[in-house]
Amino acid sequence: MLKSKRQPWIVSPVPLHAFGLGATLQVMAWVVALLSLCLAPIGPAKAAPSSVTYQLGSDLSLQVLADGSLLLVEGKTDQVLLSGSLDDLADSRRRRGQAQDLRGAFFTAREGQDAGQRGFAERADDDGDGRVDEDPLDGLDNDRDGLRDEDFAAISDRMTTLHVEQGHGEGQLEIMHWDGPRLGQALFLKLRATHELGAAHRPAYQLDTRGSAWLETEVACGGHDLLGESLNLTGLALVSRLVRPASGEQDFSAPNSRVAEDRNQVSWLGVMVLNPDRHGPGKRDLDPQLNQQSLRLPLGEESLALVICRAPGWVQLNRLLIDAHRIYAGVTDPVTGQQTRWIVPPLCAHCRLEKTVDFEAFLGPDGQLDLTIRIGPGRSGLLDPDLFLLDGTALGLPETVRWEPTDGPPVQSDWREHHPDRLGAGVVAGSRLFCDLDLEVGHEAAGRLVFSFPNFEGGVSDFLDAKNSHLLQGLWLDGRPFSVTGEVHPAAEVETAGPWAAEAEDSAAAEEDPDRDILWLSPDLLDGFPNPFRERITIEFVVPSTLEETFDWERIERVPVGWDKASPMVWSGGQPSVSVKIYGVNGQELVSLREGSYSPGRYDVSWDGTDAAGRQVASGTYFCKLQLDEFSVTRRLVFLR
C-alpha cells in the first residue's frame, strides 16, 4: 500500500506592512491554499456503493441493492418486472415494507484475476498455502492468516459478492454474469443466510414477478457438444409469462394470448435452482414455495445456486436454463476425478463461426408464408422458430416445421402442439422438437428446413412488388443473432435446389410424378482413410459393374419392374462419366481430384488439403463427392492441421 509522506510547512513570520495591499492579499491567498492542502485528507473520500447494476441485454437491467434485494427493470417502460428480497434474516416477525437495518458491502472480481484463480488453473492455490479458495471474496479474513480475500474463486466476466449483516444474522450473495448474446440475459446467484433463531425461522429469498403466476414445469433443450454428440437435456424450472401491455397500461400478467405471442409481444422470466440436492441425493428439504406471483426460496448454511433470466421467447428461455445447468455442472477431469463447477461449455467450431443462413420465402395469396432455409453439410439448422423478423415484421409462431433431408423422407411436426399455452396440461413445450426433426447429429445433416406461417400480416401483392431483396433476422438456438437478405417469391414458383440438394430435387420430382423411381447410390462406393487426417487422405472410389453394387437397396422403396440385382449396370456410352471433387461446407468446389470415363473397378486418389490453386485450406469439415453420370454420393472428411 502506498503511504503519503507529508513534510511540515515552515512559515517564517513576516510583517504584512512590508508588502503593499495587493501583495498582502496575494500572500494571504497563498497561506489559505497551503493550509487547505495540509488539512485535506489523502485522496478523495469515497462512499460505499449502494447498488450495482448489470445489463441483461439492450433494454433490461438488473440492480442489486446493498440490503441484498434486486430489481429487474425494463428500459423501455422503466417498469420493474421482477423484484427480490432477502427475508427473515434476523427475526421471523419482520415483514416486508418495514424499516430495515441491513449493512452490506460489495466486492467485485472477474475470471482469471490475481487471487481469484480456480479450478484447473496452475495458480489455483493463489497464496501457496496448500489450500484452494479458502478465503471467499467478502472483505473478511476467513482463513485467519492475516490477509483478506487472497485466495478465492473468481467466476464469470463480472462477479460481485455482497456480505449482509443484521442483528445476529448474516447473508452472503454471489452474483455472476457472462457477457455476450449466449448468456447475457442470465444472472447466476449463490445465496447463503444464517441466524440464531433456529430452523423454525429459516431465512429465505423471495422473488415477485409482475407477470403471470409462477409455474413449475419441465424445460428441455437439444443441441450437440463440442465433439458433435447429440444432447437432449431436461430440468425443472419456475417460469412466468410477461405480456407487453398496451400503451399507457402496466399489466404484464395478461392471460395467455397467441395473438400477443405471434406478434413477439411476449417474453419469459425463468428461475432454476441449480443444486436442489445440495444436502445429498433425494434430500430436497428446501423446495421452492409458490404463492401465485411470489416465489420463496428457503436458505441455509449450504449455498443455494440458481439462475434468473429473461428471454424473448419460450425456446430461448429453455435454452438459457439448460445452458445454466450445464455451466453449474462444470467439467470433471477424467483422470483425477476433480470437478470444477461454473465452466461455460464451448460451442463447436461450426456453431461458433456460423454467421448467416441461406433462405428463400414463398408467399401465397392467402397470406401463407413458407420460409425455407437451405442447410448444407457442415451448416447448422438449429434456429429459433419463434423469433423471425422479415423486413422488420415479426412472423410469430410457425404452424408447422418440416425437415426435408437430402438422404431420407421428410419429417413434419405441428409446432403449435409445442406451444407454451399448453403448459397447464403438462406438455413440455420447448426446443426438444429439434430432436424429432433429427437436426441434432452435429453438423452432418443436410437438406431444407421449412417454417410455415399461416397469417402473414401485410399486403401480399404490395410486399412482393416492393423490392427484390428482403431482410431476414433471427436467432440461432444458442442465442446468437443473424441478419441476411434473400428473395420472397409468389408461392406458385418452384424452388430451384442448391448444389447439395440433388437428392431433394429427386424427392420433389417424385411427389409430382408418383410413377418416377428414386434411386440412391450405395455409400460403399466412396470412402477415405485416415479420417480425420492431418497431412494426406487416401480416397477410394468404386465404379460398379452390377445393379446390386450400384444402388443402396435398403433405401429404395420400389424396385423398378423387371430389375434383377445381379444384372450388369448399363451406363450411357458404355462407361460412366466419373468425377471426384472436394467441396467446402458452403457448397463451394475447392478442387477436382479425378474427371473422365472409367471402366468398372476400384480406384484411389489422394488429397493433401489444398485447393485448386495449391493453397492450404483451414482445419475443418469438407466433403468429397463422387459423381457417376447423373448419380452421386458424398462422404464427409475432417482435416486437422
DODRENTI-357712 format. One record per residue (C-alpha): z, x negated, y negated. Coordinates in Angstrom, 3 decimals. Layout:
BEGIN
ATOM         w         u         v
ATOM         Z         X         Y
...
% end
This chain:
BEGIN
ATOM         w         u         v
ATOM     0.000     0.000     0.000
ATOM    -0.911    -1.344    -3.414
ATOM     2.010    -1.703    -5.831
ATOM     1.766    -1.782    -9.610
ATOM     3.285    -4.855   -11.280
ATOM     4.333    -3.965   -14.829
ATOM     5.154    -6.658   -17.346
ATOM     7.683    -5.754   -20.073
ATOM     6.258    -5.347   -23.560
ATOM     7.988    -7.596   -26.112
ATOM     7.585    -6.392   -29.669
ATOM     8.916    -8.599   -32.497
ATOM    10.352    -6.666   -35.427
ATOM     8.044    -6.793   -38.443
ATOM     8.959    -5.121   -41.754
ATOM     6.498    -2.293   -42.434
ATOM     6.315    -3.128   -46.168
ATOM     4.481    -6.289   -45.143
ATOM     1.433    -4.097   -44.447
ATOM    -0.480    -1.704   -46.631
ATOM    -0.339     2.061   -45.937
ATOM    -3.498     2.072   -43.788
ATOM    -2.386    -0.928   -41.800
ATOM     1.079     0.589   -41.374
ATOM    -0.361     3.787   -39.879
ATOM    -2.581     1.748   -37.557
ATOM     0.380    -0.310   -36.302
ATOM     2.378     2.886   -35.669
ATOM    -0.527     4.345   -33.671
ATOM    -0.699     1.230   -31.506
ATOM     3.049     1.357   -30.882
ATOM     2.838     5.017   -29.790
ATOM    -0.064     4.232   -27.457
ATOM     1.801     1.302   -25.898
ATOM     4.928     3.405   -25.388
ATOM     2.797     6.095   -23.699
ATOM     1.390     3.537   -21.286
ATOM     4.863     2.250   -20.489
ATOM     6.241     5.711   -19.814
ATOM     3.217     7.137   -17.933
ATOM     3.507     7.498   -14.145
ATOM     1.420     5.294   -11.887
ATOM    -1.774     7.293   -11.107
ATOM    -2.359    10.982   -11.763
ATOM     0.110    13.480   -10.415
ATOM    -1.430    15.494    -7.533
ATOM    -0.167    18.871    -6.436
ATOM    -0.213    19.624    -2.720
ATOM    -3.280    21.757    -1.900
ATOM    -2.508    25.434    -1.462
ATOM    -5.532    26.058     0.793
ATOM    -8.540    24.518     2.488
ATOM   -11.945    26.175     2.787
ATOM   -14.592    25.937     5.499
ATOM   -18.177    27.113     5.093
ATOM   -19.284    29.105     8.125
ATOM   -22.893    29.496     7.062
ATOM   -24.539    30.053     3.695
ATOM   -22.836    33.404     2.983
ATOM   -19.476    33.041     4.696
ATOM   -16.345    31.020     4.005
ATOM   -13.004    30.804     5.756
ATOM    -9.945    29.946     3.692
ATOM    -6.758    28.657     5.325
ATOM    -3.630    29.029     3.183
ATOM    -0.534    26.838     3.190
ATOM     1.522    29.542     4.937
ATOM    -0.824    29.464     7.946
ATOM    -2.760    32.610     7.073
ATOM    -6.541    32.733     6.876
ATOM    -9.203    34.829     5.143
ATOM   -12.826    35.165     6.260
ATOM   -14.807    36.141     3.165
ATOM   -18.431    37.234     2.867
ATOM   -20.054    35.584    -0.122
ATOM   -22.493    38.384    -0.990
ATOM   -19.804    41.048    -1.338
ATOM   -16.590    38.994    -1.726
ATOM   -15.166    41.230     0.969
ATOM   -12.540    39.967     3.407
ATOM   -13.978    40.548     6.877
ATOM   -11.068    39.067     8.824
ATOM    -7.518    38.098     7.936
ATOM    -4.975    36.194     9.966
ATOM    -1.275    35.527     9.578
ATOM     1.490    33.603    11.296
ATOM     4.102    36.259    12.061
ATOM     7.749    36.249    13.175
ATOM     8.199    32.544    12.692
ATOM    11.840    32.756    11.617
ATOM    13.051    36.343    12.006
ATOM    11.623    39.187    14.078
ATOM    12.706    41.628    11.348
ATOM    10.278    40.038     8.886
ATOM     7.351    42.289     8.029
ATOM     4.010    41.500     6.572
ATOM     3.826    42.016     2.841
ATOM     7.402    40.908     2.233
ATOM     8.240    37.728     0.351
ATOM     7.802    34.644     2.469
ATOM     9.321    31.201     2.085
ATOM     6.853    29.191     4.116
ATOM     6.405    25.498     3.395
ATOM     3.270    23.836     4.706
ATOM     1.344    20.620     4.211
ATOM    -2.317    19.934     5.036
ATOM    -3.648    16.793     6.713
ATOM    -7.337    16.120     7.265
ATOM    -9.349    13.925     9.643
ATOM   -12.763    13.595    11.246
ATOM   -14.032    12.484    14.650
ATOM   -14.063     8.713    15.134
ATOM   -11.908     7.678    12.183
ATOM    -9.293     4.948    12.352
ATOM    -6.027     6.035    14.006
ATOM    -7.878     9.087    15.399
ATOM    -9.783     7.529    18.322
ATOM    -9.530     9.539    21.517
ATOM   -10.902    10.315    24.963
ATOM   -13.220     7.666    26.403
ATOM   -13.264     5.562    23.226
ATOM   -12.337     1.886    23.676
ATOM    -9.701     2.202    20.943
ATOM    -8.226     5.495    22.157
ATOM    -4.818     3.763    22.061
ATOM    -5.035     3.245    18.299
ATOM    -1.703     1.445    17.856
ATOM    -1.866    -0.534    21.115
ATOM     1.480     0.653    22.481
ATOM     0.163     1.769    25.860
ATOM     0.190     5.465    24.963
ATOM    -2.607     7.699    23.701
ATOM    -2.462    10.345    20.961
ATOM     1.345    10.366    20.953
ATOM     1.676    10.838    17.176
ATOM    -0.084    14.101    16.199
ATOM    -1.520    14.389    12.704
ATOM     1.305    16.174    10.879
ATOM     2.846    13.628     8.499
ATOM     5.776    13.016    10.861
ATOM     6.841    10.010    12.894
ATOM     6.642    11.845    16.222
ATOM     6.909     8.722    18.398
ATOM     9.717     7.209    16.275
ATOM     8.095     3.823    15.831
ATOM     8.443     3.774    12.049
ATOM     4.823     4.800    11.471
ATOM     3.292     8.161    10.733
ATOM     0.051     9.521    12.203
ATOM    -1.010     6.130    13.562
ATOM    -2.283     7.380    16.964
ATOM    -3.647    10.925    17.134
ATOM    -6.777    12.704    18.345
ATOM    -9.319    13.349    15.579
ATOM   -11.643    16.169    16.680
ATOM   -14.867    17.591    15.198
ATOM   -16.738    16.876    11.975
ATOM   -13.820    18.174     9.944
ATOM   -10.307    18.689    11.252
ATOM    -7.341    19.998     9.281
ATOM    -3.775    20.226    10.527
ATOM    -1.060    22.314     8.945
ATOM     2.641    21.968     9.675
ATOM     4.567    25.072     8.552
ATOM     8.348    25.450     8.431
ATOM    10.536    28.464     7.718
ATOM    14.245    28.524     8.344
ATOM    14.783    27.194    11.865
ATOM    11.208    27.904    12.933
ATOM     8.132    25.762    12.738
ATOM     4.442    26.237    13.391
ATOM     1.560    23.855    13.921
ATOM    -2.083    24.744    13.272
ATOM    -5.072    22.533    14.018
ATOM    -8.385    23.753    12.605
ATOM   -11.635    22.171    13.819
ATOM   -15.185    22.722    12.632
ATOM   -18.533    21.236    13.606
ATOM   -21.400    21.273    11.122
ATOM   -24.958    22.378    11.820
ATOM   -26.687    25.593    12.911
ATOM   -25.492    25.399    16.506
ATOM   -21.736    25.594    15.823
ATOM   -21.468    26.023    12.064
ATOM   -20.426    29.691    12.314
ATOM   -17.477    28.979    14.625
ATOM   -13.979    27.781    13.797
ATOM   -11.713    26.359    16.503
ATOM    -7.932    26.597    16.308
ATOM    -4.949    25.253    18.205
ATOM    -1.774    27.206    17.413
ATOM     1.810    26.488    18.333
ATOM     5.026    28.026    16.998
ATOM     8.693    27.950    17.982
ATOM    12.026    29.153    16.625
ATOM    15.631    29.500    17.777
ATOM    15.669    33.269    18.214
ATOM    14.701    33.250    21.881
ATOM    11.793    34.644    23.867
ATOM    12.542    38.228    22.787
ATOM    11.362    37.371    19.286
ATOM     8.265    35.353    20.099
ATOM     6.144    34.254    17.127
ATOM     2.545    35.413    17.073
ATOM    -0.694    35.017    15.208
ATOM    -2.198    38.304    14.079
ATOM    -5.894    38.871    13.325
ATOM    -7.008    42.000    11.470
ATOM   -10.689    42.928    11.288
ATOM   -12.494    45.029     8.693
ATOM   -14.977    46.035    11.367
ATOM   -14.692    48.297    14.382
ATOM   -11.625    48.241    16.623
ATOM   -11.199    45.139    18.745
ATOM   -12.686    45.489    22.206
ATOM   -12.112    43.145    25.138
ATOM   -15.341    42.578    27.037
ATOM   -17.154    40.076    29.179
ATOM   -19.648    37.861    27.399
ATOM   -22.417    35.922    29.092
ATOM   -24.974    33.304    28.212
ATOM   -27.549    31.323    30.125
ATOM   -29.421    28.148    29.458
ATOM   -29.531    24.731    31.045
ATOM   -27.642    21.487    30.818
ATOM   -28.776    18.004    29.845
ATOM   -30.359    17.467    33.268
ATOM   -32.194    20.790    33.221
ATOM   -29.855    22.520    35.683
ATOM   -29.568    26.266    35.096
ATOM   -26.379    27.629    33.543
ATOM   -25.186    31.211    33.746
ATOM   -21.705    31.318    32.247
ATOM   -19.381    34.227    31.547
ATOM   -15.981    34.721    29.924
ATOM   -13.658    37.291    28.367
ATOM   -13.636    37.755    24.602
ATOM   -12.489    40.180    21.932
ATOM   -15.252    41.485    19.693
ATOM   -15.588    43.633    16.580
ATOM   -18.788    45.016    15.071
ATOM   -19.424    44.706    11.336
ATOM   -21.968    47.097     9.832
ATOM   -23.109    46.117     6.360
ATOM   -22.131    49.049     4.113
ATOM   -24.465    50.753     1.685
ATOM   -24.377    49.645    -1.932
ATOM   -21.032    50.467    -3.521
ATOM   -19.292    51.166    -0.202
ATOM   -16.752    48.946     1.522
ATOM   -16.582    50.380     5.035
ATOM   -17.544    47.683     7.535
ATOM   -16.313    49.714    10.510
ATOM   -19.134    52.257    10.639
ATOM   -19.784    53.769    14.079
ATOM   -22.383    52.260    16.366
ATOM   -25.820    52.634    14.864
ATOM   -29.011    51.430    16.469
ATOM   -30.791    52.020    13.175
ATOM   -28.496    49.513    11.469
ATOM   -28.893    47.114    14.383
ATOM   -32.663    47.458    14.212
ATOM   -32.588    46.526    10.527
ATOM   -30.370    43.483    11.083
ATOM   -27.513    45.102     9.133
ATOM   -25.023    44.394    11.897
ATOM   -23.054    41.233    12.542
ATOM   -20.300    40.494    15.021
ATOM   -16.845    38.948    14.999
ATOM   -15.674    37.289    18.181
ATOM   -12.413    35.742    19.337
ATOM   -11.967    33.942    22.641
ATOM    -8.765    32.411    23.980
ATOM    -9.965    29.157    25.497
ATOM    -6.881    28.376    27.589
ATOM    -5.464    31.708    28.841
ATOM    -3.968    29.943    31.895
ATOM    -2.286    27.143    29.959
ATOM     1.035    27.871    31.728
ATOM    -0.613    27.409    35.114
ATOM    -3.158    29.272    37.262
ATOM    -2.602    33.011    37.084
ATOM     0.314    32.758    34.623
ATOM    -1.186    34.742    31.757
ATOM     2.077    35.899    30.169
ATOM     0.647    35.557    26.656
ATOM    -2.163    38.096    26.880
ATOM    -3.572    39.404    23.573
ATOM    -2.043    42.626    22.254
ATOM    -4.584    45.110    20.859
ATOM    -3.929    47.897    18.393
ATOM    -7.213    49.199    17.005
ATOM    -8.239    46.719    14.316
ATOM    -5.231    44.425    14.839
ATOM    -5.110    41.662    17.432
ATOM    -1.814    39.933    18.113
ATOM    -1.743    36.586    19.949
ATOM     1.746    35.533    21.119
ATOM     2.581    31.858    20.565
ATOM     4.941    29.387    22.161
ATOM     5.595    25.684    22.652
ATOM     2.305    25.235    24.507
ATOM    -0.665    25.205    22.140
ATOM    -2.921    28.242    22.178
ATOM    -6.585    27.233    21.836
ATOM    -9.043    29.786    20.527
ATOM   -12.316    30.146    18.684
ATOM   -13.162    32.577    15.870
ATOM   -16.786    33.142    14.981
ATOM   -19.101    35.464    13.101
ATOM   -22.660    35.782    14.410
ATOM   -25.698    37.632    13.017
ATOM   -26.458    39.257    16.376
ATOM   -24.987    40.042    19.755
ATOM   -26.918    37.367    21.631
ATOM   -25.820    34.686    19.172
ATOM   -22.199    35.832    19.486
ATOM   -22.397    35.468    23.271
ATOM   -23.909    32.024    22.930
ATOM   -21.316    30.828    20.395
ATOM   -18.381    31.994    22.504
ATOM   -19.730    30.450    25.713
ATOM   -20.538    27.205    23.887
ATOM   -16.947    27.169    22.611
ATOM   -15.660    27.493    26.166
ATOM   -17.829    24.557    27.262
ATOM   -16.601    22.463    24.317
ATOM   -12.964    23.101    25.207
ATOM   -13.614    22.246    28.872
ATOM   -14.999    18.896    27.733
ATOM   -16.035    16.152    30.135
ATOM   -14.426    14.739    33.276
ATOM   -15.079    11.163    34.374
ATOM   -16.349    11.452    37.975
ATOM   -14.861     8.059    38.872
ATOM   -11.399     8.113    37.301
ATOM   -10.948    11.878    37.041
ATOM    -9.954    11.519    33.377
ATOM   -10.666    14.689    31.425
ATOM   -11.367    14.731    27.709
ATOM   -11.457    18.129    26.039
ATOM   -13.240    19.149    22.854
ATOM   -16.582    17.491    23.613
ATOM   -19.778    19.195    22.395
ATOM   -22.265    19.277    25.305
ATOM   -25.540    17.715    24.140
ATOM   -28.810    19.591    24.180
ATOM   -31.563    18.209    26.347
ATOM   -34.287    16.271    24.559
ATOM   -36.790    19.141    24.744
ATOM   -34.381    21.641    23.176
ATOM   -33.192    19.162    20.569
ATOM   -36.710    18.309    19.436
ATOM   -38.248    21.781    19.758
ATOM   -39.074    22.989    16.249
ATOM   -41.809    25.600    16.464
ATOM   -43.400    28.265    18.636
ATOM   -46.980    29.336    19.302
ATOM   -47.287    33.059    18.627
ATOM   -49.668    35.935    18.099
ATOM   -48.821    39.573    17.485
ATOM   -50.715    42.766    18.278
ATOM   -50.059    45.833    16.150
ATOM   -51.127    49.308    17.247
ATOM   -51.875    52.298    15.009
ATOM   -48.630    53.959    16.162
ATOM   -46.518    51.029    14.925
ATOM   -46.081    49.423    18.349
ATOM   -45.832    45.666    17.804
ATOM   -46.171    43.232    20.704
ATOM   -45.015    39.755    19.741
ATOM   -46.477    37.230    22.185
ATOM   -45.004    33.733    22.459
ATOM   -47.013    31.220    24.462
ATOM   -44.859    28.755    26.381
ATOM   -46.471    25.624    27.757
ATOM   -44.835    23.311    30.277
ATOM   -42.004    21.418    28.677
ATOM   -41.529    24.001    25.935
ATOM   -38.539    26.296    25.514
ATOM   -38.664    30.055    25.912
ATOM   -35.005    30.612    25.061
ATOM   -35.475    32.649    21.874
ATOM   -33.152    35.253    20.374
ATOM   -34.974    38.606    20.756
ATOM   -32.873    40.409    18.127
ATOM   -33.408    38.312    15.001
ATOM   -37.160    38.013    14.457
ATOM   -38.487    38.380    10.911
ATOM   -42.213    38.959    10.344
ATOM   -43.175    38.302     6.721
ATOM   -39.543    38.932     5.818
ATOM   -39.340    42.275     7.673
ATOM   -36.650    42.476    10.366
ATOM   -38.213    43.543    13.664
ATOM   -34.829    44.644    15.010
ATOM   -34.196    45.110    18.716
ATOM   -37.150    44.991    21.114
ATOM   -37.582    47.838    23.539
ATOM   -38.761    45.611    26.375
ATOM   -39.047    41.904    27.074
ATOM   -41.761    40.826    29.509
ATOM   -42.193    37.404    31.059
ATOM   -45.696    36.592    32.328
ATOM   -45.543    33.251    34.152
ATOM   -48.736    31.386    34.890
ATOM   -47.732    30.941    38.521
ATOM   -46.364    34.323    39.522
ATOM   -46.158    38.064    38.885
ATOM   -44.811    39.343    35.548
ATOM   -41.173    40.382    35.153
ATOM   -40.163    43.057    32.648
ATOM   -36.728    44.158    31.504
ATOM   -35.604    47.069    29.369
ATOM   -33.800    45.189    26.604
ATOM   -32.125    48.363    25.343
ATOM   -30.243    48.535    28.621
ATOM   -28.504    45.344    27.488
ATOM   -27.664    46.756    24.062
ATOM   -24.026    46.404    22.932
ATOM   -23.892    50.149    22.275
ATOM   -23.094    50.362    25.991
ATOM   -20.070    48.073    25.875
ATOM   -17.729    51.012    26.315
ATOM   -19.485    51.852    29.581
ATOM   -18.562    48.457    30.987
ATOM   -22.015    46.989    30.526
ATOM   -22.251    43.249    29.972
ATOM   -24.627    43.104    27.034
ATOM   -25.746    39.578    26.442
ATOM   -28.279    36.873    26.967
ATOM   -27.866    36.995    30.750
ATOM   -31.242    38.747    30.667
ATOM   -32.921    35.371    30.465
ATOM   -31.642    34.652    33.965
ATOM   -33.527    37.730    35.184
ATOM   -36.659    36.518    33.443
ATOM   -36.435    33.157    35.206
ATOM   -36.527    31.206    31.960
ATOM   -33.562    29.009    32.772
ATOM   -35.181    26.470    35.056
ATOM   -35.078    23.709    32.478
ATOM   -38.466    23.353    30.854
ATOM   -40.633    23.876    33.912
ATOM   -41.557    27.477    33.088
ATOM   -44.968    28.185    31.568
ATOM   -46.561    31.466    30.591
ATOM   -46.210    34.170    27.953
ATOM   -43.129    35.931    26.635
ATOM   -43.891    39.356    25.153
ATOM   -41.390    41.237    22.955
ATOM   -42.346    44.887    22.343
ATOM   -41.062    46.591    19.198
ATOM   -41.836    50.342    19.139
ATOM   -41.283    51.117    15.462
ATOM   -42.695    48.518    13.116
ATOM   -41.770    49.622     9.595
ATOM   -44.676    49.201     7.221
ATOM   -48.204    50.450     6.739
ATOM   -50.134    49.197     9.757
ATOM   -53.549    49.030     8.094
ATOM   -52.116    47.575     4.880
ATOM   -50.227    44.952     6.866
ATOM   -53.283    43.930     8.859
ATOM   -55.538    43.824     5.810
ATOM   -53.071    41.947     3.604
ATOM   -53.725    38.440     4.933
ATOM   -54.866    36.491     7.943
ATOM   -51.752    34.344     8.392
ATOM   -48.265    35.779     8.804
ATOM   -44.831    34.123     8.769
ATOM   -42.561    34.491    11.798
ATOM   -38.922    33.412    11.518
ATOM   -36.181    33.478    14.108
ATOM   -33.574    31.558    16.056
ATOM   -33.569    29.661    19.285
ATOM   -30.838    30.773    21.643
ATOM   -28.796    27.677    20.669
ATOM   -28.756    28.815    17.016
ATOM   -31.406    26.506    15.529
ATOM   -33.827    28.296    13.165
ATOM   -37.606    28.122    13.251
ATOM   -40.344    29.251    10.887
ATOM   -44.037    29.298    11.847
ATOM   -47.253    31.011    10.832
ATOM   -49.600    32.879    13.155
ATOM   -52.014    35.777    13.368
ATOM   -51.485    39.509    13.779
ATOM   -54.369    41.436    15.354
ATOM   -55.115    45.095    15.956
ATOM   -53.801    45.978    19.399
ATOM   -57.308    46.668    20.708
ATOM   -58.238    42.979    20.575
ATOM   -57.994    40.959    23.765
ATOM   -55.877    37.801    23.566
ATOM   -57.506    34.528    24.480
ATOM   -55.384    32.279    26.659
ATOM   -54.425    28.709    25.789
ATOM   -55.037    25.541    27.794
ATOM   -52.147    26.221    30.173
ATOM   -52.913    29.893    30.808
ATOM   -55.971    29.806    33.064
ATOM   -53.990    31.485    35.818
ATOM   -52.673    34.058    33.346
ATOM   -56.284    34.880    32.497
ATOM   -56.910    35.458    36.197
ATOM   -53.921    37.821    36.320
ATOM   -55.115    39.750    33.256
ATOM   -58.617    39.986    34.696
ATOM   -57.216    41.244    37.985
ATOM   -55.393    44.043    36.157
ATOM   -58.682    45.124    34.566
ATOM   -60.606    44.712    37.857
ATOM   -58.358    45.609    40.826
ATOM   -61.070    44.508    43.257
ATOM   -61.011    40.945    41.968
ATOM   -59.224    38.458    44.250
ATOM   -56.818    35.900    42.757
ATOM   -56.877    32.507    44.491
ATOM   -54.361    29.741    43.837
ATOM   -54.922    26.083    44.672
ATOM   -52.413    24.567    47.063
ATOM   -49.753    22.415    45.316
ATOM   -50.099    19.945    48.212
ATOM   -53.408    18.770    46.731
ATOM   -51.665    16.797    43.957
ATOM   -48.626    14.533    43.957
ATOM   -47.239    11.463    42.202
ATOM   -44.701     8.761    43.006
ATOM   -42.331     7.427    41.915
ATOM   -41.403    10.379    39.740
ATOM   -39.666     9.833    37.310
ATOM   -41.327     6.453    36.651
ATOM   -40.880     3.616    34.169
ATOM   -43.976     1.410    34.314
ATOM   -46.613     2.984    36.535
ATOM   -47.061     6.084    38.684
ATOM   -49.485     6.493    41.577
ATOM   -51.162     9.893    41.580
ATOM   -52.583    11.126    44.870
ATOM   -55.071    13.986    44.976
ATOM   -56.978    15.646    47.792
ATOM   -60.434    17.176    47.830
ATOM   -60.018    19.715    50.652
ATOM   -62.566    20.479    53.303
ATOM   -61.317    23.826    54.642
ATOM   -60.159    27.091    53.113
ATOM   -56.698    26.567    54.638
ATOM   -56.318    23.217    52.848
ATOM   -57.676    24.532    49.551
ATOM   -55.527    27.533    48.714
ATOM   -51.840    28.491    48.555
ATOM   -51.930    31.275    51.095
ATOM   -48.319    32.358    50.509
ATOM   -49.267    33.496    47.010
ATOM   -52.499    35.264    47.882
ATOM   -51.701    38.958    48.017
ATOM   -55.009    39.965    49.577
ATOM   -57.214    37.743    51.718
ATOM   -60.907    38.347    50.967
ATOM   -62.725    40.243    53.662
ATOM   -64.430    38.022    56.233
ATOM   -62.462    34.887    55.380
ATOM   -61.276    32.543    58.115
ATOM   -58.779    29.859    57.106
ATOM   -60.461    27.374    59.439
ATOM   -63.816    27.870    57.750
ATOM   -65.152    24.997    55.624
ATOM   -64.686    25.198    51.877
ATOM   -68.048    25.707    50.219
ATOM   -68.303    24.023    46.824
ATOM   -71.017    24.630    44.282
ATOM   -73.554    21.819    44.537
ATOM   -72.128    20.724    47.899
ATOM   -69.321    18.709    46.282
ATOM   -66.777    19.886    43.704
ATOM   -66.653    18.647    40.132
ATOM   -63.310    16.831    40.004
ATOM   -61.160    15.710    37.087
ATOM   -57.635    14.274    36.896
ATOM   -56.172    14.381    33.373
ATOM   -52.803    13.810    31.689
ATOM   -51.516    16.277    29.084
ATOM   -48.561    16.332    26.714
ATOM   -46.061    19.186    26.625
ATOM   -48.053    20.800    23.794
ATOM   -51.162    21.021    25.966
ATOM   -52.981    18.160    24.222
ATOM   -55.116    15.996    26.504
ATOM   -53.922    12.383    26.396
ATOM   -56.157    10.595    28.881
ATOM   -58.670    11.322    31.659
ATOM   -57.995     9.285    34.811
ATOM   -60.871    10.458    37.004
ATOM   -64.013    12.549    36.489
ATOM   -67.017    13.123    38.756
ATOM   -68.151    14.643    42.049
ATOM   -66.107    13.780    45.127
ATOM   -66.597    14.451    48.824
ATOM   -63.653    15.831    50.832
ATOM   -60.899    13.269    51.320
ATOM   -57.712    11.737    49.895
ATOM   -57.797     9.640    46.723
ATOM   -55.338     7.941    44.405
ATOM   -55.278     6.730    40.834
ATOM   -52.510     5.148    38.732
ATOM   -51.271     5.835    35.221
ATOM   -49.328     3.305    33.159
ATOM   -48.040     5.669    30.448
ATOM   -50.753     5.016    27.864
ATOM   -53.163     7.402    26.172
ATOM   -56.976     7.129    25.927
ATOM   -56.604     4.608    23.069
ATOM   -54.271     2.392    25.090
ATOM   -51.177     3.358    23.091
ATOM   -47.872     3.654    24.892
ATOM   -46.585     7.228    24.999
ATOM   -42.963     8.148    24.363
ATOM   -40.438     8.873    27.072
ATOM   -40.520    12.485    28.173
ATOM   -42.282    15.090    30.278
ATOM   -46.041    15.044    30.871
ATOM   -48.417    16.991    33.090
ATOM   -51.122    15.844    35.450
ATOM   -53.841    18.427    36.043
ATOM   -56.276    18.343    38.974
ATOM   -59.401    20.420    38.355
ATOM   -61.720    21.324    41.254
ATOM   -64.626    23.342    39.870
ATOM   -63.004    26.453    38.377
ATOM   -59.670    25.941    40.191
ATOM   -56.767    23.790    39.033
ATOM   -53.250    22.725    39.957
ATOM   -50.690    20.904    37.783
ATOM   -47.854    18.503    38.553
ATOM   -45.014    17.602    36.166
ATOM   -44.371    13.890    35.528
ATOM   -41.363    12.278    33.829
ATOM   -41.860     8.972    32.021
ATOM   -38.788     6.825    31.307
ATOM   -39.149     3.755    29.096
% end
